[in-house]
Amino acid sequence: MDPKIFDDLAHRLADAVPGAVRDLRHDLTDNFRTLLQSTFARLDLVTREEFEVQSAVLARTREKLDKLGKQITELEKGLPEKS
């Protein structure tokens, strides 16, 4: 993910802190940034591009599986009946 997003979120969170604590703003911003980065890292997120690629792969796999299922059905029709 873009580090600028974390910086922006950290600054917004630090700005939301009450005025009496604003002296610690720089420390809060750093702490918020670190917390956000570690939290997002643990979420094991993928980019939209990676998601779209995997979705396309899955769609192709489903198509192939359906085709193979139909071929198996046709082949089974040609087998002699068991008695």
C-alpha positions as CSV (number, residue, x, y, z in Angstrom):
1,M,0.0,0.0,0.0
2,D,1.0,3.6,-0.6
3,P,2.8,5.0,2.5
4,K,1.2,8.4,1.9
5,I,-2.2,6.8,2.9
6,F,-0.7,5.9,6.3
7,D,0.7,9.3,6.7
8,D,-2.6,11.0,5.8
9,L,-4.5,8.7,8.2
10,A,-2.0,9.2,11.0
11,H,-2.2,13.0,10.6
12,R,-6.0,12.9,10.6
13,L,-6.0,10.8,13.8
14,A,-3.5,13.2,15.5
15,D,-5.6,16.2,14.5
16,A,-8.6,14.6,16.1
17,V,-6.9,14.5,19.5
18,P,-8.1,17.2,22.0
19,G,-6.1,20.4,22.2
20,A,-4.5,19.7,25.6
21,V,-2.7,16.6,24.1
22,R,-1.7,18.3,20.9
23,D,1.8,19.0,22.2
24,L,2.4,15.3,21.7
25,R,1.1,15.5,18.1
26,H,4.4,14.5,16.5
27,D,4.7,11.4,18.7
28,L,1.0,10.5,18.2
29,T,1.4,10.8,14.4
30,D,4.4,8.5,14.4
31,N,2.6,6.0,16.7
32,F,-0.6,6.1,14.7
33,R,1.4,5.5,11.5
34,T,3.3,2.6,13.0
35,L,0.0,1.1,14.3
36,L,-1.8,1.5,11.0
37,Q,1.1,-0.1,9.0
38,S,1.4,-3.1,11.3
39,T,-2.4,-3.6,11.4
40,F,-2.7,-3.5,7.6
41,A,0.4,-5.8,7.2
42,R,-1.3,-8.4,9.4
43,L,-4.5,-8.3,7.3
44,D,-2.7,-9.8,4.3
45,L,-4.4,-7.6,1.8
46,V,-4.0,-7.8,-2.0
47,T,-4.2,-5.0,-4.5
48,R,-7.2,-4.6,-6.8
49,E,-5.0,-5.7,-9.7
50,E,-4.0,-8.9,-8.0
51,F,-7.6,-9.6,-7.1
52,E,-8.8,-9.1,-10.7
53,V,-6.0,-11.4,-12.0
54,Q,-7.0,-14.1,-9.6
55,S,-10.7,-13.7,-10.4
56,A,-9.9,-14.1,-14.1
57,V,-7.9,-17.3,-13.3
58,L,-10.7,-18.7,-11.3
59,A,-13.3,-18.0,-14.0
60,R,-11.1,-19.8,-16.6
61,T,-10.6,-22.7,-14.2
62,R,-14.4,-23.0,-13.7
63,E,-15.0,-23.0,-17.5
64,K,-12.4,-25.8,-17.9
65,L,-13.9,-27.8,-15.1
66,D,-17.4,-27.4,-16.6
67,K,-16.1,-28.5,-20.0
68,L,-14.3,-31.5,-18.5
69,G,-17.5,-32.5,-16.5
70,K,-19.5,-32.5,-19.8
71,Q,-16.8,-34.6,-21.5
72,I,-16.9,-37.1,-18.7
73,T,-20.7,-37.3,-18.9
74,E,-20.5,-37.9,-22.7
75,L,-17.9,-40.6,-22.3
76,E,-19.9,-42.3,-19.6
77,K,-22.9,-42.4,-22.0
78,G,-20.8,-44.5,-24.4
79,L,-19.8,-47.1,-21.8
80,P,-21.7,-50.4,-21.9
81,E,-24.3,-50.9,-19.2
82,K,-23.2,-52.9,-16.1
83,S,-25.4,-55.9,-15.3
